[in-house]
Amino acid sequence: MLQRADSALDPRLPRHRGIYYGGAWHATSGGRETALSSPGTGESLGTAVDASAQDVDRAVIAARQAFASWRDVPAQQRAAAIRKAAAILREHAEELAWIDAIDGGNPLTAMLFDVGISADYMDYFAGLVTEIKGSTIPIGPGTLNYTVREPLGVVARIGAFNHPLLFVAGKCGAPLAAGNVLIVKPAEQTPLSALRLAELWSDVFPPGVFSVVTGGRDAGAALVAHPRVAKIGFIGSVGGGRAVMQGASATLKALTLELGGKNALIACADAAPADVAEGVVRGMNFRYVTGQSCNSTSRVYLHTDIHDATLPEIVKRVAAIRIGLPTERDTEMSCLASQAQFDKTISYIKLGLEGGARLAYGGKRPADPKLAHGFFVEPTVFADVTDDMRIAREEIFGPVVSILRWSDETDLISRVNALDVGLTASIWTRDLDRAHRLASRVEAGYVWINGASTHHVGVPFGGVKQSGLGREESIEELLACTQLKNVNLTLRTPPIP
Protein backbone atom coordinates (compact mmCIF):
# COMPACT_ATOMS: atom_id res chain seq x y z
CA MET A 1 0.00 0.00 0.00
CA LEU A 2 1.29 3.46 -0.88
CA GLN A 3 1.78 5.82 2.03
CA ARG A 4 -0.69 8.70 2.22
CA ALA A 5 -1.05 11.38 4.85
CA ASP A 6 -3.59 10.85 7.62
CA SER A 7 -6.93 12.31 6.54
CA ALA A 8 -7.07 14.26 9.81
CA LEU A 9 -4.01 16.29 8.86
CA ASP A 10 -4.21 19.71 7.22
CA PRO A 11 -5.25 19.26 3.56
CA ARG A 12 -2.46 21.62 2.46
CA LEU A 13 0.11 18.98 3.39
CA PRO A 14 1.18 16.50 0.67
CA ARG A 15 -1.13 13.51 0.36
CA HIS A 16 1.54 11.12 -0.85
CA ARG A 17 4.24 10.05 1.59
CA GLY A 18 5.97 7.36 -0.45
CA ILE A 19 8.95 7.48 -2.81
CA TYR A 20 8.48 9.17 -6.18
CA TYR A 21 10.34 7.78 -9.17
CA GLY A 22 9.54 6.68 -12.70
CA GLY A 23 6.61 9.09 -12.67
CA ALA A 24 4.79 7.14 -9.93
CA TRP A 25 4.59 6.75 -6.16
CA HIS A 26 6.04 3.66 -4.53
CA ALA A 27 6.00 2.10 -1.09
CA THR A 28 9.31 1.43 0.62
CA SER A 29 10.71 -2.07 0.48
CA GLY A 30 12.02 -1.71 4.01
CA GLY A 31 8.74 -0.64 5.61
CA ARG A 32 10.38 2.03 7.75
CA GLU A 33 8.82 5.43 8.36
CA THR A 34 9.85 8.57 10.21
CA ALA A 35 7.35 10.44 12.37
CA LEU A 36 7.17 14.15 11.58
CA SER A 37 6.09 16.97 13.88
CA SER A 38 6.06 20.74 13.67
CA PRO A 39 9.01 22.27 15.54
CA GLY A 40 6.92 25.33 16.36
CA THR A 41 4.04 23.57 18.11
CA GLY A 42 4.88 19.89 18.42
CA GLU A 43 1.79 18.89 16.43
CA SER A 44 1.95 15.75 14.31
CA LEU A 45 2.56 16.14 10.59
CA GLY A 46 2.22 12.44 9.84
CA THR A 47 5.08 10.30 8.57
CA ALA A 48 7.50 10.03 5.69
CA VAL A 49 9.13 6.95 4.21
CA ASP A 50 12.66 6.08 5.27
CA ALA A 51 13.98 4.71 1.97
CA SER A 52 16.18 1.63 1.91
CA ALA A 53 19.19 0.99 -0.32
CA GLN A 54 16.93 -1.16 -2.49
CA ASP A 55 14.51 1.76 -2.90
CA VAL A 56 17.37 4.00 -3.91
CA ASP A 57 18.56 1.44 -6.45
CA ARG A 58 15.11 1.29 -8.03
CA ALA A 59 14.94 5.08 -8.22
CA VAL A 60 18.36 5.23 -9.87
CA ILE A 61 17.43 2.55 -12.42
CA ALA A 62 14.26 4.46 -13.34
CA ALA A 63 16.22 7.71 -13.60
CA ARG A 64 18.89 6.11 -15.77
CA GLN A 65 16.23 4.82 -18.14
CA ALA A 66 14.74 8.30 -18.41
CA PHE A 67 18.17 9.82 -19.09
CA ALA A 68 18.44 7.95 -22.39
CA SER A 69 15.70 10.13 -23.86
CA TRP A 70 15.87 13.31 -21.73
CA ARG A 71 19.45 14.02 -22.77
CA ASP A 72 18.31 14.21 -26.41
CA VAL A 73 15.33 16.49 -25.77
CA PRO A 74 16.10 19.77 -27.60
CA ALA A 75 17.53 22.35 -25.25
CA GLN A 76 14.68 24.81 -25.63
CA GLN A 77 12.13 22.08 -24.86
CA ARG A 78 13.99 21.26 -21.65
CA ALA A 79 14.00 24.97 -20.86
CA ALA A 80 10.25 25.17 -21.45
CA ALA A 81 9.62 22.35 -18.95
CA ILE A 82 11.81 24.06 -16.36
CA ARG A 83 9.99 27.35 -16.85
CA LYS A 84 6.65 25.57 -16.46
CA ALA A 85 7.87 24.07 -13.18
CA ALA A 86 8.95 27.54 -12.03
CA ALA A 87 5.53 28.95 -12.89
CA ILE A 88 3.89 26.24 -10.77
CA LEU A 89 6.13 27.26 -7.86
CA ARG A 90 4.90 30.84 -8.10
CA GLU A 91 1.28 29.72 -8.49
CA HIS A 92 1.52 27.65 -5.29
CA ALA A 93 3.84 29.98 -3.38
CA GLU A 94 1.61 30.49 -0.33
CA GLU A 95 0.97 26.77 0.04
CA LEU A 96 4.63 25.77 -0.35
CA ALA A 97 5.84 28.49 2.01
CA TRP A 98 3.30 27.39 4.62
CA ILE A 99 4.48 23.78 4.31
CA ASP A 100 8.10 24.81 4.89
CA ALA A 101 7.08 27.03 7.82
CA ILE A 102 5.11 24.35 9.63
CA ASP A 103 7.58 21.57 8.75
CA GLY A 104 10.89 23.39 9.25
CA GLY A 105 10.04 26.17 11.68
CA ASN A 106 11.16 29.14 9.57
CA PRO A 107 8.92 32.23 9.32
CA LEU A 108 6.26 32.15 6.61
CA THR A 109 7.41 35.42 5.04
CA ALA A 110 10.99 34.13 4.77
CA MET A 111 9.78 30.93 3.13
CA LEU A 112 7.79 32.95 0.61
CA PHE A 113 11.11 34.51 -0.37
CA ASP A 114 12.60 31.02 -0.75
CA VAL A 115 9.82 30.00 -3.12
CA GLY A 116 10.29 33.12 -5.21
CA ILE A 117 14.06 32.88 -5.52
CA SER A 118 13.81 29.15 -6.28
CA ALA A 119 11.60 29.99 -9.26
CA ASP A 120 14.04 32.73 -10.26
CA TYR A 121 16.94 30.28 -10.24
CA MET A 122 14.98 27.85 -12.40
CA ASP A 123 14.15 30.55 -14.92
CA TYR A 124 17.79 31.68 -14.91
CA PHE A 125 19.12 28.24 -15.79
CA ALA A 126 16.37 27.70 -18.34
CA GLY A 127 17.65 30.82 -20.06
CA LEU A 128 21.21 29.49 -20.14
CA VAL A 129 20.58 26.29 -22.09
CA THR A 130 22.17 27.73 -25.24
CA GLU A 131 25.32 28.60 -23.26
CA ILE A 132 26.27 24.94 -22.82
CA LYS A 133 28.80 25.43 -25.57
CA GLY A 134 31.94 23.83 -26.82
CA SER A 135 34.69 25.38 -28.91
CA THR A 136 36.89 24.74 -31.92
CA ILE A 137 40.64 24.40 -31.48
CA PRO A 138 43.01 25.19 -34.37
CA ILE A 139 45.27 22.22 -35.04
CA GLY A 140 46.31 22.48 -38.68
CA PRO A 141 45.22 21.84 -42.27
CA GLY A 142 43.06 18.76 -42.68
CA THR A 143 42.08 18.59 -39.02
CA LEU A 144 38.95 19.79 -37.25
CA ASN A 145 39.18 19.66 -33.47
CA TYR A 146 36.22 20.66 -31.34
CA THR A 147 34.72 20.17 -27.89
CA VAL A 148 31.15 19.49 -26.83
CA ARG A 149 29.56 19.60 -23.40
CA GLU A 150 27.46 16.58 -22.54
CA PRO A 151 25.27 15.79 -19.51
CA LEU A 152 26.66 13.58 -16.77
CA GLY A 153 23.68 11.26 -16.31
CA VAL A 154 21.97 10.77 -12.96
CA VAL A 155 22.60 13.67 -10.59
CA ALA A 156 21.59 13.41 -6.93
CA ARG A 157 21.02 16.38 -4.62
CA ILE A 158 21.02 15.93 -0.84
CA GLY A 159 19.40 18.92 0.86
CA ALA A 160 19.53 20.47 4.31
CA PHE A 161 16.75 21.26 6.77
CA ASN A 162 17.24 25.03 6.96
CA HIS A 163 15.89 25.77 3.46
CA PRO A 164 13.77 22.72 2.57
CA LEU A 165 12.23 23.92 -0.68
CA LEU A 166 15.07 26.17 -1.82
CA PHE A 167 17.57 23.33 -1.57
CA VAL A 168 15.32 21.14 -3.74
CA ALA A 169 13.57 23.40 -6.25
CA GLY A 170 16.33 25.99 -6.36
CA LYS A 171 18.87 23.28 -7.20
CA CYS A 172 16.84 21.63 -9.99
CA GLY A 173 17.46 24.13 -12.75
CA ALA A 174 21.13 23.54 -13.53
CA PRO A 175 21.20 19.72 -13.75
CA LEU A 176 17.93 19.50 -15.68
CA ALA A 177 18.86 22.29 -18.08
CA ALA A 178 22.12 20.49 -18.84
CA GLY A 179 20.23 17.34 -19.82
CA ASN A 180 20.74 15.32 -16.66
CA VAL A 181 18.05 13.54 -14.70
CA LEU A 182 17.70 14.37 -11.02
CA ILE A 183 17.05 12.54 -7.77
CA VAL A 184 16.57 14.75 -4.71
CA LYS A 185 16.76 13.60 -1.11
CA PRO A 186 15.43 16.29 1.21
CA ALA A 187 16.56 16.41 4.82
CA GLU A 188 14.84 13.74 6.89
CA GLN A 189 13.47 16.42 9.24
CA THR A 190 11.82 18.46 6.47
CA PRO A 191 10.67 16.33 3.51
CA LEU A 192 7.15 17.67 3.01
CA SER A 193 7.72 20.46 0.49
CA ALA A 194 9.76 18.11 -1.71
CA LEU A 195 6.92 15.58 -1.66
CA ARG A 196 4.46 18.32 -2.55
CA LEU A 197 6.71 19.37 -5.45
CA ALA A 198 6.59 15.83 -6.80
CA GLU A 199 2.80 16.02 -6.72
CA LEU A 200 2.71 19.41 -8.43
CA TRP A 201 5.32 18.56 -11.08
CA SER A 202 4.01 15.09 -11.96
CA ASP A 203 2.91 16.23 -15.43
CA VAL A 204 5.80 18.62 -16.11
CA PHE A 205 8.77 16.31 -16.63
CA PRO A 206 8.81 12.92 -18.36
CA PRO A 207 8.68 9.94 -15.96
CA GLY A 208 12.00 9.39 -14.20
CA VAL A 209 13.48 12.82 -14.93
CA PHE A 210 12.64 14.19 -11.46
CA SER A 211 12.53 11.85 -8.46
CA VAL A 212 12.18 12.30 -4.70
CA VAL A 213 13.65 9.84 -2.21
CA THR A 214 13.01 10.54 1.47
CA GLY A 215 14.96 9.17 4.39
CA GLY A 216 17.98 9.65 6.59
CA ARG A 217 21.66 8.80 6.41
CA ASP A 218 21.15 5.32 4.97
CA ALA A 219 19.26 6.69 1.97
CA GLY A 220 21.85 9.41 1.49
CA ALA A 221 24.72 6.97 1.74
CA ALA A 222 23.07 4.67 -0.82
CA LEU A 223 22.80 7.56 -3.30
CA VAL A 224 26.42 8.56 -2.70
CA ALA A 225 27.70 5.03 -3.19
CA HIS A 226 25.51 4.05 -6.14
CA PRO A 227 27.66 3.31 -9.21
CA ARG A 228 25.09 4.76 -11.64
CA VAL A 229 24.89 8.14 -9.91
CA ALA A 230 27.30 10.44 -11.72
CA LYS A 231 27.31 13.43 -9.41
CA ILE A 232 26.34 14.40 -5.86
CA GLY A 233 25.39 17.88 -4.76
CA PHE A 234 25.41 18.13 -0.96
CA ILE A 235 24.56 20.95 1.43
CA GLY A 236 25.35 20.34 5.08
CA SER A 237 27.99 20.26 7.76
CA VAL A 238 31.72 19.89 7.23
CA GLY A 239 31.54 16.43 8.78
CA GLY A 240 28.73 15.47 6.43
CA GLY A 241 30.75 16.73 3.48
CA ARG A 242 33.71 14.58 4.47
CA ALA A 243 31.42 11.53 4.67
CA VAL A 244 29.99 12.28 1.22
CA MET A 245 33.46 12.71 -0.26
CA GLN A 246 34.62 9.45 1.27
CA GLY A 247 31.55 7.56 0.05
CA ALA A 248 31.86 9.02 -3.44
CA SER A 249 35.53 8.13 -3.74
CA ALA A 250 34.82 4.51 -4.63
CA THR A 251 33.30 5.59 -7.94
CA LEU A 252 35.11 8.94 -8.30
CA LYS A 253 31.87 10.89 -8.57
CA ALA A 254 31.77 14.57 -9.36
CA LEU A 255 30.95 16.60 -6.25
CA THR A 256 29.57 19.98 -5.33
CA LEU A 257 29.74 20.61 -1.59
CA GLU A 258 28.35 23.63 0.24
CA LEU A 259 29.43 23.12 3.83
CA GLY A 260 29.61 24.93 7.12
CA GLY A 261 31.14 28.24 8.03
CA LYS A 262 32.11 30.33 11.03
CA ASN A 263 31.98 33.53 9.10
CA ALA A 264 33.43 36.88 10.11
CA LEU A 265 31.89 40.32 9.99
CA ILE A 266 34.62 42.98 10.18
CA ALA A 267 33.67 46.49 11.25
CA CYS A 268 36.40 49.11 10.77
CA ALA A 269 36.91 52.26 12.83
CA ASP A 270 35.26 54.49 10.22
CA ALA A 271 32.05 52.43 9.97
CA ALA A 272 28.83 53.90 11.37
CA PRO A 273 27.71 51.94 14.48
CA ALA A 274 24.05 51.94 13.46
CA ASP A 275 24.87 50.61 9.99
CA VAL A 276 27.11 47.90 11.44
CA ALA A 277 24.41 46.88 13.89
CA GLU A 278 21.90 46.48 11.07
CA GLY A 279 24.48 44.42 9.20
CA VAL A 280 25.09 42.18 12.22
CA VAL A 281 21.38 41.39 12.57
CA ARG A 282 20.98 40.79 8.86
CA GLY A 283 24.19 38.83 8.56
CA MET A 284 23.18 36.47 11.35
CA ASN A 285 19.94 35.59 9.52
CA PHE A 286 17.98 35.89 12.76
CA ARG A 287 14.88 36.92 10.80
CA TYR A 288 15.40 34.45 7.99
CA VAL A 289 16.18 31.00 9.38
CA THR A 290 16.68 31.68 13.12
CA GLY A 291 20.43 31.82 12.61
CA GLN A 292 20.49 28.33 11.07
CA SER A 293 22.56 29.28 8.05
CA CYS A 294 25.99 28.27 6.82
CA ASN A 295 26.61 31.81 5.62
CA SER A 296 25.65 33.57 8.88
CA THR A 297 28.32 36.01 10.04
CA SER A 298 28.45 34.72 13.61
CA ARG A 299 31.89 36.15 14.46
CA VAL A 300 31.68 39.93 14.66
CA TYR A 301 34.97 41.82 14.90
CA LEU A 302 34.33 45.40 16.04
CA HIS A 303 37.22 47.87 15.91
CA THR A 304 37.96 49.04 19.43
CA ASP A 305 37.20 52.66 18.45
CA ILE A 306 33.54 51.84 17.67
CA HIS A 307 33.01 48.76 19.85
CA ASP A 308 31.35 50.50 22.78
CA ALA A 309 29.05 52.52 20.54
CA THR A 310 28.09 49.58 18.32
CA LEU A 311 27.34 46.88 20.89
CA PRO A 312 24.30 48.70 22.38
CA GLU A 313 22.99 49.28 18.86
CA ILE A 314 23.23 45.55 18.15
CA VAL A 315 21.44 44.66 21.37
CA LYS A 316 18.69 47.22 20.71
CA ARG A 317 17.96 45.76 17.29
CA VAL A 318 18.14 42.15 18.43
CA ALA A 319 15.76 42.88 21.29
CA ALA A 320 13.23 44.34 18.83
CA ILE A 321 12.97 41.17 16.73
CA ARG A 322 9.43 39.77 16.89
CA ILE A 323 9.51 36.09 17.87
CA GLY A 324 6.42 34.06 17.03
CA LEU A 325 4.95 30.93 15.55
CA PRO A 326 6.35 30.14 12.09
CA THR A 327 2.99 30.23 10.31
CA GLU A 328 2.04 33.70 11.56
CA ARG A 329 2.64 36.37 8.93
CA ASP A 330 3.99 39.01 11.35
CA THR A 331 6.62 36.66 12.82
CA GLU A 332 10.17 37.86 12.18
CA MET A 333 12.06 35.05 13.94
CA SER A 334 10.72 31.65 14.83
CA CYS A 335 12.04 28.37 16.19
CA LEU A 336 14.86 25.94 15.58
CA ALA A 337 14.19 23.00 13.32
CA SER A 338 14.42 20.15 15.83
CA GLN A 339 15.10 19.05 19.38
CA ALA A 340 18.67 18.29 18.36
CA GLN A 341 19.21 21.85 17.11
CA PHE A 342 17.62 23.28 20.24
CA ASP A 343 19.79 21.16 22.53
CA LYS A 344 22.93 22.04 20.58
CA THR A 345 22.20 25.76 20.74
CA ILE A 346 21.48 25.70 24.47
CA SER A 347 24.67 23.72 25.08
CA TYR A 348 26.75 26.37 23.28
CA ILE A 349 25.11 29.15 25.25
CA LYS A 350 26.21 27.33 28.42
CA LEU A 351 29.71 26.92 26.96
CA GLY A 352 29.85 30.64 26.29
CA LEU A 353 28.96 31.49 29.86
CA GLU A 354 31.34 28.90 31.28
CA GLY A 355 34.12 30.15 29.00
CA GLY A 356 33.92 33.70 30.34
CA ALA A 357 31.92 35.48 27.63
CA ARG A 358 29.40 38.09 28.77
CA LEU A 359 25.77 37.52 27.85
CA ALA A 360 24.63 40.85 26.44
CA TYR A 361 21.19 39.66 25.39
CA GLY A 362 19.03 36.52 25.14
CA GLY A 363 20.24 33.06 25.98
CA LYS A 364 16.96 31.47 27.06
CA ARG A 365 13.49 30.47 25.93
CA PRO A 366 11.04 33.29 25.16
CA ALA A 367 8.50 33.96 27.90
CA ASP A 368 5.46 33.90 25.60
CA PRO A 369 3.35 30.88 26.69
CA LYS A 370 2.14 30.16 23.15
CA LEU A 371 5.76 29.32 22.25
CA ALA A 372 6.21 26.84 25.10
CA HIS A 373 5.74 23.74 22.96
CA GLY A 374 8.26 24.65 20.27
CA PHE A 375 12.04 24.78 19.97
CA PHE A 376 12.34 28.51 20.58
CA VAL A 377 15.50 30.29 21.74
CA GLU A 378 15.91 34.04 22.04
CA PRO A 379 18.38 35.70 19.69
CA THR A 380 21.57 35.68 21.73
CA VAL A 381 24.47 38.13 21.80
CA PHE A 382 27.74 37.35 23.56
CA ALA A 383 30.24 40.16 24.25
CA ASP A 384 33.84 40.03 25.51
CA VAL A 385 34.45 36.95 23.38
CA THR A 386 37.99 35.83 22.61
CA ASP A 387 39.19 33.75 19.67
CA ASP A 388 40.03 30.71 21.78
CA MET A 389 36.45 30.27 23.03
CA ARG A 390 34.44 27.47 21.45
CA ILE A 391 31.56 29.82 20.64
CA ALA A 392 34.03 31.76 18.47
CA ARG A 393 35.54 28.73 16.76
CA GLU A 394 32.75 26.22 16.19
CA GLU A 395 29.63 26.53 14.05
CA ILE A 396 26.60 26.64 16.35
CA PHE A 397 23.99 26.82 13.59
CA GLY A 398 21.63 28.71 15.84
CA PRO A 399 20.76 32.31 16.84
CA VAL A 400 24.01 33.04 18.71
CA VAL A 401 26.44 35.78 17.69
CA SER A 402 29.86 36.44 19.24
CA ILE A 403 31.30 39.98 19.51
CA LEU A 404 35.10 40.37 19.51
CA ARG A 405 37.42 43.42 19.49
CA TRP A 406 40.27 44.26 17.13
CA SER A 407 42.71 47.13 16.60
CA ASP A 408 45.57 45.95 14.34
CA GLU A 409 44.69 44.98 10.76
CA THR A 410 47.46 42.42 10.29
CA ASP A 411 46.52 40.71 13.54
CA LEU A 412 42.84 40.84 12.56
CA ILE A 413 43.39 39.02 9.27
CA SER A 414 45.40 36.34 11.06
CA ARG A 415 42.57 35.83 13.53
CA VAL A 416 39.82 35.80 10.90
CA ASN A 417 41.71 33.29 8.73
CA ALA A 418 42.75 31.01 11.61
CA LEU A 419 39.85 28.60 11.14
CA ASP A 420 39.67 25.74 8.64
CA VAL A 421 36.46 27.07 7.08
CA GLY A 422 35.81 30.05 4.84
CA LEU A 423 32.37 30.46 3.32
CA THR A 424 31.45 34.15 3.61
CA ALA A 425 32.70 37.41 5.10
CA SER A 426 31.27 40.89 5.58
CA ILE A 427 33.40 44.05 5.67
CA TRP A 428 32.18 47.46 6.85
CA THR A 429 34.21 50.55 6.02
CA ARG A 430 33.98 53.86 4.13
CA ASP A 431 37.57 53.54 2.91
CA LEU A 432 37.62 52.03 -0.58
CA ASP A 433 41.29 51.05 -0.40
CA ARG A 434 40.79 49.28 2.93
CA ALA A 435 37.66 47.54 1.67
CA HIS A 436 39.45 46.01 -1.32
CA ARG A 437 42.54 45.19 0.73
CA LEU A 438 40.56 43.29 3.36
CA ALA A 439 38.42 41.56 0.73
CA SER A 440 41.56 40.31 -1.01
CA ARG A 441 43.11 38.99 2.21
CA VAL A 442 40.18 37.37 3.93
CA GLU A 443 39.89 33.64 3.17
CA ALA A 444 36.27 33.30 2.11
CA GLY A 445 34.49 32.44 -1.10
CA TYR A 446 31.78 35.11 -0.94
CA VAL A 447 32.41 38.61 0.45
CA TRP A 448 30.04 41.50 1.11
CA ILE A 449 31.31 45.06 1.54
CA ASN A 450 28.91 47.22 3.53
CA GLY A 451 26.30 44.50 3.26
CA ALA A 452 25.48 41.01 4.47
CA SER A 453 23.40 37.91 3.77
CA THR A 454 22.09 38.82 0.32
CA HIS A 455 22.36 36.45 -2.65
CA HIS A 456 21.85 37.43 -6.28
CA VAL A 457 20.79 35.18 -9.14
CA GLY A 458 23.75 34.58 -11.44
CA VAL A 459 26.43 35.38 -8.83
CA PRO A 460 28.66 32.39 -7.92
CA PHE A 461 28.32 31.23 -4.32
CA GLY A 462 30.60 28.77 -2.53
CA GLY A 463 33.38 28.44 0.01
CA VAL A 464 37.10 27.89 0.34
CA LYS A 465 39.06 25.54 2.61
CA GLN A 466 36.66 23.11 4.34
CA SER A 467 33.59 25.17 3.52
CA GLY A 468 33.13 23.24 0.32
CA LEU A 469 33.89 22.58 -3.33
CA GLY A 470 32.48 24.25 -6.41
CA ARG A 471 30.24 27.25 -7.06
CA GLU A 472 26.47 27.44 -7.40
CA GLU A 473 23.73 29.93 -8.30
CA SER A 474 25.58 30.91 -11.48
CA ILE A 475 26.71 29.62 -14.86
CA GLU A 476 29.51 27.79 -13.04
CA GLU A 477 26.87 25.53 -11.50
CA LEU A 478 25.43 24.75 -14.93
CA LEU A 479 28.81 23.90 -16.45
CA ALA A 480 29.64 21.70 -13.45
CA CYS A 481 26.64 19.57 -14.45
CA THR A 482 28.33 18.72 -17.76
CA GLN A 483 31.43 16.92 -18.94
CA LEU A 484 33.68 18.08 -21.74
CA LYS A 485 34.32 15.80 -24.69
CA ASN A 486 36.96 16.44 -27.34
CA VAL A 487 36.44 15.32 -30.94
CA ASN A 488 39.38 15.20 -33.33
CA LEU A 489 38.38 14.84 -37.00
CA THR A 490 40.88 14.23 -39.77
CA LEU A 491 39.51 15.50 -43.07
CA ARG A 492 40.25 13.23 -46.03
CA THR A 493 39.89 15.60 -48.94
CA PRO A 494 41.55 15.42 -52.36
CA PRO A 495 44.36 17.92 -52.95
CA ILE A 496 43.44 21.17 -54.58
CA PRO A 497 44.50 21.03 -58.25
KAPEMO-V48021 format. One record per backbone hydrogen bond with DSSP energy under -1.0 kcal/mol. CO is the residue of the C=O (numbers start at 1). NH is the residue of the N-H. If there is no record, write none. Layout:
# KAPEMO-V48021
CO & NH
CO & NH
This chain:
# KAPEMO-V48021
3 & 17
6 & 9
10 & 13
15 & 5
17 & 49
19 & 26
20 & 212
21 & 24
24 & 21
26 & 19
32 & 50
34 & 48
36 & 45
38 & 42
39 & 375
43 & 38
46 & 36
48 & 34
52 & 56
53 & 57
54 & 58
55 & 59
56 & 60
57 & 61
58 & 62
59 & 63
60 & 64
61 & 65
62 & 66
63 & 67
66 & 69
66 & 70
67 & 71
70 & 73
74 & 77
74 & 78
75 & 79
76 & 80
77 & 81
78 & 82
79 & 83
80 & 84
81 & 85
82 & 86
83 & 87
84 & 88
85 & 89
86 & 90
87 & 91
88 & 92
90 & 93
92 & 96
93 & 97
94 & 98
95 & 99
96 & 100
97 & 101
98 & 102
99 & 103
100 & 104
101 & 105
105 & 335
107 & 111
108 & 112
109 & 113
110 & 114
111 & 115
112 & 116
113 & 117
114 & 118
115 & 119
116 & 120
117 & 121
118 & 122
119 & 123
120 & 124
121 & 125
122 & 126
123 & 127
128 & 131
129 & 132
131 & 133
135 & 147
140 & 143
142 & 491
144 & 489
145 & 137
146 & 487
148 & 485
150 & 483
153 & 181
154 & 230
154 & 231
155 & 183
156 & 233
157 & 185
158 & 235
163 & 167
165 & 168
165 & 169
169 & 172
172 & 176
173 & 177
174 & 178
175 & 180
176 & 179
181 & 155
182 & 211
183 & 157
184 & 213
185 & 159
187 & 190
191 & 195
192 & 196
193 & 197
194 & 198
195 & 199
196 & 200
197 & 201
201 & 204
201 & 205
206 & 209
209 & 182
211 & 184
212 & 20
214 & 51
216 & 220
217 & 221
218 & 222
219 & 223
220 & 224
221 & 225
222 & 226
226 & 229
230 & 254
231 & 156
232 & 256
233 & 158
234 & 258
237 & 241
238 & 242
239 & 243
240 & 244
241 & 245
242 & 246
243 & 247
244 & 248
248 & 253
254 & 232
256 & 234
257 & 469
258 & 236
263 & 299
264 & 426
265 & 301
266 & 428
267 & 303
268 & 271
272 & 276
273 & 277
274 & 278
275 & 279
276 & 280
277 & 281
278 & 282
279 & 283
280 & 284
281 & 286
282 & 285
283 & 297
285 & 289
285 & 291
289 & 292
291 & 293
293 & 296
296 & 298
298 & 402
299 & 265
300 & 404
301 & 267
302 & 406
303 & 306
303 & 307
306 & 310
307 & 311
310 & 314
311 & 315
312 & 316
313 & 317
314 & 318
315 & 319
318 & 321
322 & 332
322 & 333
325 & 328
326 & 108
328 & 331
333 & 324
338 & 342
339 & 343
340 & 344
341 & 345
342 & 346
343 & 347
344 & 348
345 & 349
346 & 350
347 & 351
348 & 352
349 & 353
350 & 354
351 & 355
352 & 357
353 & 356
358 & 383
361 & 381
364 & 378
368 & 371
369 & 372
371 & 374
374 & 376
375 & 336
380 & 401
381 & 360
381 & 361
382 & 403
383 & 358
386 & 389
389 & 392
390 & 394
398 & 400
399 & 380
401 & 382
402 & 300
403 & 385
404 & 302
406 & 304
408 & 412
409 & 413
410 & 414
411 & 415
412 & 416
413 & 417
415 & 418
420 & 466
422 & 464
423 & 446
425 & 448
426 & 266
427 & 450
428 & 268
431 & 435
432 & 436
433 & 437
434 & 438
435 & 439
436 & 440
437 & 441
438 & 442
442 & 444
446 & 425
448 & 427
456 & 459
461 & 472
464 & 467
467 & 259
469 & 257
472 & 461
473 & 458
474 & 477
474 & 478
475 & 479
476 & 480
478 & 481
479 & 482
483 & 150
485 & 148
487 & 146
489 & 144
